[in-house]
Amino acid sequence: MLGPLFLSLDSARLANEISRAEQSVCYTAPGIFPEPANALAWLARRIGPELITVCLDFGEHVMRMGFGTLDSVKTLREAGIEVRSTPGLRTGLVIIDDLGYIFTPTALYLEPEERSDAAPNAMRLAKDQITEALARLSPAAKAIAIAFAKTEEEREWIREQAVEVPSVKVADTDFAAVKKQIDEAPPVQFDVARQVRVFSAYLQYVELKLSGAAIQRHRLAIPPSIQKLGGSKDIEGRLKTTFDLIEKGGKLSSKKLEQELNEIRRNFTPSLGKNHGRVLLKAQKANFEKRIEAFKADLTAHQTKVADELQGQLDESRKQIVDYYLPRVQAMPPDAMLGQLLNDKPTEEDSRRWLEAELYRVFPKAEALIQKMQLDVQYKDVTFETLNHEGFLASVKEAFPRVDWDKTYHEFKAAAEKEP
């Protein structure tokens, strides 16, 4: 009895089936895991390595996707089994004596290999399909098929079939090159990668940094020669030992822009706490980016306004300081000014020119203050380290209370199942 047409083939079951072989085994897949490799090595000692055909896609990228391990290939080679390579091979085929299965190999980067019988990944082949697969796979497989053919007519038919799968022997230099690549940059832990992928499907870290817009934060140090405290209602809040060049609430202030940006942050990128940063639901990334584009348009308009009007604002600020101190200079001329005059009774114009000259030395030009105003948006993916920070899940639940994070967390734990 042949058994079921559809079945689940994982490494454990493959190893079990291989160990029962009496005549020959053909194994074709992107890669191979330790259990079937060990079974083939054991079988090689029993029936001879020449009766075992192995064809893989031998390359570091296959190991990094989790289709197999380099040590498994080493096991086969040490057992005297010739390993051949077909770049890009993704089909699984195993023929054990007169039983054959076509199967879908598992990439551990995507899912654990353990399978239930309710989720088949393999289909049994008919006898004529097995014979034809061997005849067309490789010269070695074809030779095995001829050797075990029941009739001369069958042997002749096999000889007439063309080999369709090009392959080359994995040479010592090929193995050494791949080993060097793997040793220098080992593949990720696949259970870790799967866990990260669970949450990375939902979340992405976002950093928003606005630069060059806060002109109102620039301050001017009042020269010691004219540094006084005043009581003027208009500038008493700005005039101390330093002076706000632009009124904080003025039309060139970036306060409105900062409020707009903070609203985007609050609505789309809630904080997970000091140790976690801000995150965005990927489902809302399109809406988030629309708001960002609108903000950038506002930022460009603000930069244009600042470029057009900043020098006028600076001139007005300088005039306010001059007007504020002018009566005091007239009432009690400072020595720093008197030492530059030919008379001891300075006129109002003398006082104004002296104040303006003192301020000119410390007042910046508009072009020196205007920087490129820009918003930098940095996306960062979730990492295993961030997922395992204490309180991460609780912070996510608090930030996004309408998402069923318990279900996601169960998937996260399930993704850590041990791989073969």
Secondary structure, 3 states (H helix, E strand, C coil): CCCCCEECCCHHHHHHHHCCCCCCEEEECCCCCHHHHHHHHHHHHHHCHHHEEEEECCCHHHHHHCCCCHHHHHHHHHCCCCEEECCCCCCEEEEECCEEEEECCCCCCCCCCCCCCCCCCEEECCHHHHHHHHHHHCHHHHHHHHHCCCCHHHHHHHHHCCCCCCCEECCHHHHHHHHHHHHHCCCCCHHHHHHHHHHHCCEEEEEEEEECCCHHHCEEECCHHHCCCCCCCCCCCCECCEEECCCCCCCCCCHHHHHHHHHHHHHHCCECCCCCCEEEEHHHHHHHHHHHHHHHHHHHHHHHHHHHHHHHHHHHHHHHHHHHHHHHHHHCCCHHHHCCCCCCCCCHHHHHHHHHHHHHCCCCCHHHHCCCCEEEEEEECCCHHHHCCCCHHHHHHHHCCCCCHHHHHHHHHHCCCCCC
